[in-house]
Amino acid sequence: MATARNPIEGDWLDPDCRVLARVAEASGRFSATLAEGLENGERDEANADAALRGRPLLGIRLFEGLEDRGGGRYRGGSIYDPVSGRGYRLDARLAAHDRLELRAYLGFPALGRTMKFRRAGRIFPEPAEIAAEAGLDLAPPRWDAARARLWAEARPWTLGCNFIPSYAANQIEHWSAVGFDEALIGRELDLAASLGMNAARVYLHDRAYAADPRGFLERIGRHLALAGGRGVATLFVLFDDCWNDWPVSGHPPRVRRGVHNSAWLKSPGTRAVDDEGEWPRLEAYVRAVVGAFRDDHRVLGWDVWNEVGNFGSLRPNTTRLLARAFRWIREAGPTQPLCSGVWKRSSWWEPLDRFILGASDLASFHNYAPPGELEAELDWIESVEPGRPVLCTEYMARTQGSTFAACLPVLARRGAGAFNWGLVDGRTQTRYPWGGRPGAKEPSVWFHDVFRSDGTPYDASETDLIRRIARELRTRAAPSGAPSGRNALA
């Protein structure tokens, strides 16, 4: 006779829908493994045991040793925190059939911290449901694959970086009337051009537009003049779900020393996603920006939304607002292509991934993993969107195994456009790793960025490699973002 499963067994999602913990029983005790959902290539960098540092987080034991004490309560376990690299004592309780609360502590439970999980299920509508709900069937359709290929074949292979001027800790500081520094932007774009880069991915912000609509558009024009004059096309990012919530404008952000992107801001942020009364303001921002530059040849394209649902940003309204953003841009009539990067490969995230790819003209993705995982993701994208140009709009995190030496040749060989994260070390502090501690010393191996603030390369062998690959592909007239699988270096 089969034994009924304990109600704690099964798959559970953390509050951010970022990781899936798979709980199982063995010898009367319950443990959980991190089974899905972590960003590609995340490693256990903070582990107190030096021998375990650098192991993949996917598949590690999150907690173990819990005993069922009845009444939905579990005691006597231990839990590992990958952020701090430390272990804690653990109690748990089923607050409801689909709600699990984990209480982690060192001494007494009353002094600990509670983490709330919910039972995994369908968290995204299917792609057709997302599109229909937003009325996307009424909007201009996306480019077909043939038009996208013609666009790609008319351009050189796309080689670029995510560009944030070193004076800016976030998007609002980048575009503020007081802070906007054309001379510095020009010098740093010169560094990008010196590597053979012909593109830059640049973040905008709805609050920067709201604070000064006319000035914001004027500064975008000045940026395009600086970049275009150096042969660098710009891929603009309109919305972003990463890092700090509740964005505001009007004062310089405080940077926490040693912390990666400590002042970066979501756009539009949780409040605006939840409050549909804010959406007309967001629509006005999108239509104004895209409408002003919809025929500008210096604009490479429009990246609609960066890392949808990251950093606890997954809201009931997220997919509805995302779909509307695609529609607003289409109706503004840009001649440039649209994209939005797939960044989270997991079974429950796939409906959103397929919607994003299906709404985009170019297939784009993020990958901070070693080359084998990068190749596998390129294979997957080609299977979903065969024959469509591909851009890798974020890669290169040295301590994750995503390096220029390992991954740029893969992207070049596959004909996928390549945008590494960062150019010049600055106020974003992205030389520090994700999850860094305040006050940390400069890491011996930088996480992101290519140049020091004085313009000297962090690693001359890297800049030599970038230049060599750029030169080879210029010589061979490789297409920009050619379909994955096309051997640009063959």
Secondary structure, DSSP 8 states (H G I E B T S, - for coil): ------TT-EEEE-TTS--EEEEEEETTEEEEEEEE---TT-B-TT-SSGGGTT-BSTT-EEEEEEEEEETTEEEEEEEEETTTTEEEEEEEEEEETTEEEEEEESS-GGGSEEEEEEE----S--HHHHHHHTTGGGS-----HHHHHHHHHTSB--EEEE---TT-SSHHHHH-TTT--HHHHHHHHHHHHHTT--EEEEE--HHHHHH-HHHHHHHHHHHHHHHHTTT-EEEEEEEE--SB-S---SS-----TT-TTTT-B-BS-HHHHH-GGGHHHHHHHHHHHHHHHTT-TTEEEEEEEESTTTTTT--TTHHHHHHHHHHHHHHH--SS-EE--B----TTTHHHHHHHHHH-SSEEEE--S-HHHHHHHHHHHHHHSTT-BEEEEEE-BGGGTB-HHHHHHHHHHHT-EEEEE-SB--TT-TTS-TT--TT----SS-SS-SB-TTS-BS-HHHHHHHHHHHHHHHHTT-BTT-BTT--TT-
